[in-house]
């Protein structure tokens, strides 16, 4: 149990760093393009999420799960599959909230997109941890 808590704590630290990267890239792209919803938010979110995921792979492999095996095609393929499911969860939530739910209480569209991203990040975080721990970096 102690090891699981330590792993999850490291996962949260790395997740926080990756979330900052994800939000930073997304906000930069939204600012540059003036896109805050609709179909094009899918592309912007996929780009920002992907940049964070590349960083995530190396940190989670070597620090969170301390996987010392050489990364093979199989491991990286599993990581990509788990991550793509996480991306679908994340992007689907961002798209759904920003496209089908209008901002409330006078919240700007920029803040609304970020609040959608917070919800999406929380839900995809749970999927990613479980997938990485029990599928990608499981002890052989």
N, C-alpha and C positions, 0 to 999 in steps of 0.2 A: 504494500500500500504506500509506503514511504517513497519508493521508486516512482510509482505512478504520479504521486503528488509533485515530486521533483520534475518529472518529465512534463507534466501539464504546466507547471510554473515556467519552465524554460520555453515551452510552446507559447505561452501567453506573452512572454517578453519578446520573442521573435515575432509573434503575431502583431504586437504593438508596433514594432519597427516596420513590419511589412504593411500594416494599416496606414502608417504615416506616409510610406512610399506610395501606396495605392491612392490615398486621398490627395496627396500632393500632385501626383501625375494627373489624376482625374480633374482636379480643380484647375491646373495649368491648361489642360486641354479644353475644359469648358470655357475658361477665360479667353483663350485664344480663338475659339470657334463661336462663342456665344450660343452654344448648344447646351440646354439644360433639361431636355426631355425629348420624347418622341423616339423614332427608330434610330437616329444617329447617336443617342446616348448609349445604345448597345455597343457600338464600335468603341466609343471613348472609354466606357467601363471595361470592355475586354482588353484594351491596350493597357490601362492602368493596373488592372488585376494581373495581367501577364508579367509586367515588369516586377511586381511584388513577388510573384510566384517563383521567378528565377532566383531571386534572393532567398526566398523561403526554402527552396530545395537544399541548398548548400548548408544553411544554418541548421535546419532540422536534421539533416543526415548526420552532420558531424557533431552537433552540440546537444540537441534535444534527445535524439534517439541513439546517439553515439554508435552509429553504424560504421564499423571499420572495414567492412567488405568493400571491395572495389565495386563501384557502381557499374552494373551491367545494363544492357539494353532492356532486360526484363524489369529491373527495378525502376529505371527511369520511365519506362512505358507505364508501369503501374502508377508511378507518381503523377504522370501526365493525365492518366485516366481519372484518378481520384480528384485531381485538381480541376479537370474539365467539368466534372460533375459539380464541384464547388463553384466553379465559374458560372455554370448554368443556374445554380441556386442564387448566387450573388447577383448576377445580371438580371435574372428574371424578377427578383424582388425590386431592384432599382428601377427597372423598366415599368413594372406594374404600379409602383407607388408614384413615380414621376409622371406617368402617362395617364393613369386612370383615377388618381386621387388628387384633387386640387389642394393647394396649400391652404392651411387653416390659420386663423388668428392673425392674418396679415403677414404671415411669414413669406419672405422673398423666395423666388424660385431657386435661387442659389442655395439658400439654407435648406429648403425643402429637399433638394437633390442630395445634400449632405446628410440630412436626417434619414432619408431612404437608404443611403449607403451605410449608415450606422446599423440599421435593422438588418440589412443584407449581410453585413460583415459578421454580426453576432450569430446568425443562423448558419452561414457557411463555415464559420470557425468550428462549430461543433462537428459538422460533417468531416472537415479536413483532419481534425485531430484523430477521430476514430479511424478514418481511412488510412492515414499515415501510420498510425500505431499498429493496427491489426492487418493491414494489407501490404503497405510498402516497406516499412522498416521493422516488420515483425522479426523476432529472433528465430533464426533457423535451427 
